[in-house]
Amino acid sequence: AEPYSYKAPNQMVRLWVHEVCRCFHDRLINNEDKGWFTQEVVKILDANFEGSYSHKDLFESGPMIFGNWVGGAGYCEFDSKKGRSLDQICNERLEEYHETPSNPKMELVFFDDAIMHLSRVTRIMQLPKGNALLVGLG
């Protein structure tokens, strides 16, 4: 993320929460551990940052998705109030992909979990030496 993108402290806190979740939360395997982790994040925020941060606002009010593909300038948080949904953005990107004649046509359905995984994979692919083990079932 570029420093000019985040002028308000709340924006930086949300970016920090997003990155912490990508580095640690995504590796947890059960709901008990994930719940403990999110509670600890809220405690850390309350102890170290000004303002009020609730579990509900950070983790229960919808996904917190950052990326440079979500329609903003640079690496930014997706804002649903701007009138476009994430599946619309994903479908637009898919149409851009299909405009290149050598690219194979893909019929994809972008449901919420797929978009969350897409967000994680694009973040990993943009990191220097980024890698992930992807396992598909079904």
Summary of the structure (lengths in Angstrom):
residues: 138
radius of gyration: 16.6
end to end distance: 35.7
largest distance: 54.1
contacts: 294
relative contact order: 0.11
helix: 55%
strand: 3%
